[in-house]
Amino acid sequence: MFKREIELSGHIIDSYILPKTFDIIMNRGGDFDVVEIQVGKNKTDMSRAKMIVYAESIEKLNEILDELSAIGVSISEIKEANLVPSPADHVLPDGFYSTTHYITHVLYKGNWLIVRDIEMDCAIVIDEEREIARCVPISSIKKGDKVVVGIEGVKVSSPQKPREKTNSFEFMDSDVSSEKPLLTIVRDVANEVKRIKSQGGKIAFVGGPAIDHTGTNKIVAKLIKEGFIDVLFAGNALATHDVEINLFGTSLGINIETGEIVTNGHSHHMRAINAINRSGSIKEAVEDGTLTSGIMYELIKNDVPFVLAGSIRDDGPLPDVITDAATAQNEMRKYVQNVDMVFMVATMLHSIAVGNMLPSRVSSVCVDINPSTVTKLADRGSAQVLGIVTDVGAFLPVLYDALHEED
């Protein structure tokens, strides 16, 4: 049997890290002995444990250790990170360490380097000249990059669950349910927004076209104008229907004010795209007076950056839409490491995409009428996301009112 000693520390019982460790080892066909355990008696006390992990082969042992590393378990015997050069562009060496979105350090030349720009499902590259560790997606790997292989010298700090919490953001381990008290949760969210903005923090907003269809694009436009949103991520649809509302008063041909189907309204979104194309871009449409209100108008008028990522389903698309997926990802990466909070509203694909790029420290809120959207985020590893299952048409007005309540 092959064996290694591992260590756990923190709120390992309240955060379920200890039982998760047992499950991983046994589910992977390994065995273990607990050699030391210290349980914190007070709410603020940390717990610690040491265990020996056994497996029938070194390959099986490494599989177990890889999975344990992702939840913050570390190897007792500290060794320097193993670096192997990338054999070609966009190709990683065998056994490369695949990152989580938790705070990560690597041991290099006796120093623990924090991994910059951390996000999940990437590699760690060491710049040996500057002694910097970076999180790099496979699409950006260059031949000769020094890539961390294995989990030796890698330390992950997973989020900890305190023994008690006073609001939704002390530990965002939300079960997906539509039966939670919406007003209480939204007030917690609004208080977190106000706290972040009072400290000079930045907030990103990820939105889908249901915002337009429910007529709450005007709420998002107000939030942009009032400085609550610092960057917006969306697809072609949100921008197109936002423009359609401004030009025709419809979204997908439905009158926003009356809910009635408008004759030939099905063509309005195409006419909206055509109007922006005629101007040249969304910014030029604002400048020449074609576009006079809405989300995209306020983004331009208030100099708030946005990234519109296209898909195979898009009509048009608008000239500002980035149709290359890798390019759109890299454009989003310019902003996600610098935000303190993210709203993901009524868009499954964009929510999952942005969630995968976020460091775990970022307060995140996912709002969708479909519980599976929030569940998919959690399944993909974005466990820090606070999920709110409700209609976006109900959520945004309540959030806006809560943001303007007197403290």
C-alpha positions in Angstrom: 0.0 0.0 0.0 1.2 3.5 -0.8 0.6 6.2 1.8 0.8 10.0 2.5 0.1 12.1 5.5 -2.4 14.9 5.1 -3.5 17.8 7.2 -6.8 19.6 7.7 -7.3 22.9 9.5 -10.0 25.5 10.0 -13.8 25.0 10.6 -13.4 21.5 9.2 -16.4 20.1 11.0 -18.9 23.0 10.4 -17.8 23.3 6.8 -18.1 19.5 6.3 -14.5 19.3 5.1 -13.7 16.4 7.5 -16.6 14.2 6.4 -16.0 15.1 2.8 -12.4 13.9 3.2 -13.6 10.6 4.5 -16.1 10.2 1.6 -13.5 11.1 -1.0 -11.0 8.6 0.3 -13.5 5.7 0.6 -15.3 6.5 -2.7 -12.0 6.4 -4.5 -11.1 3.0 -3.1 -8.6 4.2 -0.5 -8.3 3.8 3.2 -7.2 6.1 6.1 -6.1 6.3 9.7 -6.8 9.4 11.8 -3.6 10.0 13.8 -4.5 13.3 15.4 -7.6 15.4 15.8 -8.2 18.6 17.8 -11.8 19.9 17.8 -12.4 23.7 18.5 -14.7 24.0 21.4 -15.7 27.7 21.0 -17.4 29.2 17.9 -14.2 31.0 16.8 -11.8 28.1 17.5 -10.2 26.3 14.6 -10.1 22.5 14.4 -7.2 20.4 13.1 -6.7 16.9 12.0 -3.9 14.7 10.6 -4.5 11.5 8.7 -2.7 8.8 6.8 -4.2 8.0 3.4 -3.6 4.6 1.8 -4.1 3.4 -1.7 -3.1 0.2 -3.6 -1.1 2.2 -6.3 0.6 5.5 -6.6 -1.8 6.5 -9.4 -4.8 5.8 -7.2 -3.2 7.7 -4.3 -2.5 10.7 -6.5 -6.1 10.7 -7.7 -7.3 10.8 -4.1 -4.8 13.6 -3.2 -5.9 15.6 -6.2 -9.5 15.5 -5.2 -8.7 16.3 -1.5 -6.6 19.3 -2.6 -9.6 20.8 -4.2 -11.4 21.1 -0.8 -8.4 22.6 0.9 -6.6 19.5 2.3 -2.8 19.8 2.3 0.0 17.2 2.3 2.0 17.3 5.6 5.4 16.8 3.9 6.1 20.1 2.2 7.9 19.9 -1.1 8.5 22.5 -3.8 6.1 22.7 -6.7 7.1 20.4 -9.6 7.5 22.5 -12.8 7.4 21.0 -16.3 7.6 23.0 -19.5 4.6 23.0 -21.8 5.4 21.0 -24.9 3.5 23.2 -27.4 1.1 26.1 -27.6 -2.3 25.2 -26.0 -0.9 21.9 -24.7 -0.2 21.2 -21.0 2.2 18.6 -19.7 0.7 15.3 -18.4 -0.4 15.5 -14.8 -0.8 19.3 -14.7 -2.5 20.8 -11.6 -6.0 21.9 -12.5 -7.0 24.9 -10.4 -10.0 25.6 -8.3 -11.4 29.2 -7.8 -10.2 29.2 -4.1 -7.2 31.2 -2.9 -4.1 29.1 -3.9 -0.4 29.3 -3.1 2.5 27.4 -4.6 5.9 26.8 -3.0 8.7 28.0 -5.2 12.3 28.6 -4.1 11.3 28.5 -0.4 8.5 31.1 -0.8 4.7 30.6 -0.9 3.6 32.5 -4.0 -0.1 33.4 -4.3 -1.5 32.4 -7.6 -2.7 35.5 -9.4 -6.0 35.8 -11.4 -7.3 32.6 -9.8 -10.2 30.8 -11.5 -11.3 27.2 -11.9 -10.2 24.7 -14.6 -6.9 26.4 -15.5 -3.2 25.7 -15.0 -0.6 27.4 -12.8 2.3 28.9 -14.7 5.5 30.1 -12.9 7.3 33.1 -14.3 10.8 32.1 -13.0 12.4 35.4 -13.8 9.9 37.5 -11.8 9.0 34.7 -9.4 5.3 35.1 -10.1 2.6 32.4 -10.2 -0.3 33.0 -12.6 -3.5 31.1 -13.3 -3.6 30.6 -17.1 -6.4 29.1 -19.3 -5.3 26.3 -21.7 -6.1 28.6 -24.6 -3.4 31.0 -23.5 -0.6 28.4 -22.8 2.6 29.0 -24.8 5.3 26.4 -25.6 7.9 26.4 -22.8 5.6 27.8 -20.1 6.7 26.4 -16.7 3.5 24.6 -15.6 2.9 23.2 -12.1 2.4 19.4 -12.3 0.9 17.4 -9.5 -0.1 18.7 -6.1 3.3 18.9 -4.4 3.9 22.4 -3.2 0.2 23.5 -3.8 -1.9 24.9 -0.9 -5.6 25.7 -1.3 -7.6 27.7 1.2 -11.2 26.6 0.9 -14.1 28.7 2.2 -14.9 28.1 5.9 -18.4 27.9 7.4 -18.6 29.6 10.8 -20.8 28.0 13.5 -23.4 30.8 13.2 -24.3 33.3 10.6 -26.3 36.6 10.8 -27.0 37.1 7.1 -27.0 35.5 3.7 -23.4 36.4 2.9 -21.5 35.2 6.0 -21.4 31.8 4.3 -23.2 31.4 1.0 -24.2 27.8 1.2 -27.8 28.3 0.0 -30.1 25.5 -0.7 -32.0 26.0 -3.9 -35.6 26.8 -3.0 -38.4 29.2 -4.1 -39.9 29.1 -0.6 -37.4 31.3 1.2 -38.4 34.8 2.5 -37.6 36.9 -0.6 -37.8 40.3 1.2 -35.3 39.3 3.9 -32.8 37.9 1.4 -33.1 40.9 -0.9 -32.4 43.2 2.1 -29.3 41.2 2.9 -28.2 41.5 -0.7 -28.9 45.3 -0.8 -26.9 45.7 2.4 -24.0 43.9 0.9 -24.2 46.1 -2.2 -24.2 49.2 -0.1 -21.3 47.9 2.0 -19.2 47.1 -1.0 -19.9 50.5 -2.7 -19.2 52.4 0.5 -15.7 50.9 0.5 -15.1 51.7 -3.1 -15.7 48.2 -4.4 -16.9 47.2 -7.8 -20.0 45.2 -8.9 -20.5 43.3 -12.1 -24.0 42.5 -13.6 -24.6 39.5 -15.8 -28.0 39.7 -17.5 -30.3 37.8 -19.8 -33.1 38.9 -22.1 -35.9 38.2 -19.6 -34.9 41.5 -18.0 -36.1 43.1 -21.2 -39.2 40.9 -21.6 -40.4 41.8 -18.1 -39.8 45.5 -18.6 -37.2 45.7 -15.8 -34.5 46.9 -18.1 -35.4 50.4 -16.9 -34.5 49.2 -13.3 -31.1 48.0 -14.5 -30.6 51.3 -16.4 -31.3 53.2 -13.2 -28.8 51.1 -11.3 -26.1 51.9 -14.0 -26.9 55.6 -13.9 -26.8 55.7 -10.1 -23.4 53.9 -10.0 -24.3 50.5 -8.6 -23.1 48.6 -11.7 -19.4 48.9 -12.8 -19.3 46.4 -15.7 -22.0 44.4 -17.5 -21.7 41.0 -19.2 -24.5 39.8 -21.5 -25.2 38.3 -24.9 -26.7 39.7 -28.1 -30.2 39.2 -26.9 -30.2 41.5 -23.8 -28.7 44.3 -25.8 -30.9 43.8 -28.9 -34.2 43.7 -27.0 -33.1 46.7 -24.8 -32.7 48.7 -28.1 -36.0 47.3 -29.4 -37.8 48.6 -26.3 -36.3 52.1 -26.8 -37.1 52.2 -30.5 -40.5 50.4 -30.7 -41.7 49.9 -27.1 -41.7 46.2 -27.6 -39.6 43.2 -26.6 -39.9 40.2 -28.9 -42.8 42.1 -30.4 -44.8 42.3 -27.2 -45.8 45.8 -26.0 -43.9 46.3 -22.7 -46.6 48.5 -21.2 -49.8 46.6 -22.2 -48.5 43.0 -22.8 -50.3 42.9 -26.1 -48.9 41.4 -29.3 -48.0 44.1 -31.8 -48.7 43.6 -35.5 -45.5 42.7 -37.3 -43.7 43.0 -33.9 -41.8 39.8 -34.5 -39.6 41.9 -36.9 -38.8 44.7 -34.4 -35.6 43.1 -32.9 -34.2 42.8 -36.5 -35.1 46.4 -37.2 -33.4 47.4 -33.9 -30.2 45.6 -35.0 -30.4 47.2 -38.4 -30.7 50.7 -36.8 -27.6 50.1 -34.7 -25.8 48.8 -37.8 -26.8 51.9 -39.7 -25.2 54.0 -36.9 -22.1 51.8 -36.8 -22.1 50.8 -33.1 -24.1 51.2 -29.9 -21.9 54.1 -28.9 -22.4 55.8 -32.2 -26.2 55.2 -32.0 -26.2 57.1 -28.7 -24.1 59.9 -30.1 -26.3 60.4 -33.2 -29.5 60.3 -31.2 -30.8 56.9 -32.5 -30.7 55.4 -29.0 -32.1 57.6 -26.2 -32.7 55.3 -23.2 -32.3 51.9 -21.7 -29.4 49.7 -20.4 -27.1 50.2 -23.4 -27.8 53.9 -23.5 -26.8 54.3 -19.8 -23.7 52.2 -20.2 -22.5 54.5 -22.9 -23.5 57.7 -21.2 -21.9 56.7 -17.9 -18.8 55.2 -19.5 -19.5 51.8 -17.9 -17.7 48.9 -19.8 -19.6 46.0 -21.1 -18.8 42.7 -22.9 -21.4 41.2 -25.2 -20.5 37.5 -26.0 -22.2 36.0 -29.0 -23.6 32.5 -29.6 -24.7 30.4 -32.6 -28.3 31.4 -32.0 -27.8 35.1 -32.5 -29.7 37.2 -35.0 -27.5 39.9 -36.5 -25.7 40.1 -34.2 -25.2 43.7 -33.1 -21.8 45.1 -34.2 -20.6 45.3 -30.6 -21.0 41.5 -30.0 -17.8 39.5 -29.8 -18.5 36.3 -31.8 -15.3 34.5 -30.9 -15.8 32.7 -27.6 -12.2 32.6 -26.5 -11.8 36.4 -27.3 -15.0 37.1 -25.3 -13.7 35.0 -22.3 -10.4 36.9 -22.3 -12.3 40.2 -22.5 -14.3 39.2 -19.4 -11.2 38.2 -17.6 -10.0 41.8 -17.7 -12.7 42.7 -15.2 -13.7 39.6 -13.1 -10.5 39.7 -10.9 -11.2 43.3 -9.9 -14.9 43.0 -8.9 -16.2 42.4 -5.4 -19.7 41.3 -6.2 -21.5 39.8 -9.2 -25.2 39.6 -10.0 -26.2 36.8 -12.4 -29.8 37.5 -13.5 -31.9 35.3 -15.7 -29.2 33.8 -17.9 -28.1 30.2 -17.4 -25.2 30.0 -19.9 -23.7 33.4 -19.1 -24.1 32.8 -15.3 -22.2 29.5 -15.5 -19.5 31.0 -17.7 -18.9 34.0 -15.5 -19.2 31.8 -12.3 -16.4 29.6 -13.6 -14.1 32.6 -13.9 -14.8 34.1 -10.5 -12.5 33.8 -7.5 -14.3 32.3 -4.5 -13.9 35.6 -2.6 -16.4 37.4 -4.8 -19.9 37.8 -3.3 -22.2 36.3 -6.0 -26.0 36.3 -6.4 -27.8 34.2 -9.0 -31.4 35.0 -9.7 -33.5 32.8 -11.9 -37.0 31.4 -12.0 -35.5 28.0 -12.9 -33.9 26.3 -9.9 -31.7 24.2 -12.2 -29.7 27.3 -13.1 -28.6 27.8 -9.6 -28.0 24.1 -9.1 -25.8 23.9 -12.2 -23.7 26.7 -10.9 -23.2 24.8 -7.6 -22.5 21.6 -9.5 -19.8 23.4 -11.5 -18.0 24.4 -8.3 -19.4 27.9 -7.7 -20.6 27.0 -4.2 -20.2 30.6 -3.0 -23.2 31.7 -5.0 -26.3 32.8 -3.2 -29.2 31.4 -5.2 -32.6 33.2 -5.3 -35.3 31.3 -7.2 -37.9 34.0 -8.3 -39.0 35.9 -11.4 -36.6 38.6 -12.3 -39.6 41.0 -12.8 -40.3 40.6 -9.1 -36.7 40.7 -7.9 -35.2 43.8 -9.5 -37.9 46.3 -8.3 -37.6 44.9 -4.8 -33.8 45.2 -4.9 -34.0 48.8 -6.2 -36.4 49.8 -3.4 -34.2 48.0 -0.8 -31.1 49.9 -2.0 -32.9 53.2 -1.4 -34.3 52.4 2.0 -32.8 54.4 4.9 -30.4 52.5 7.0 
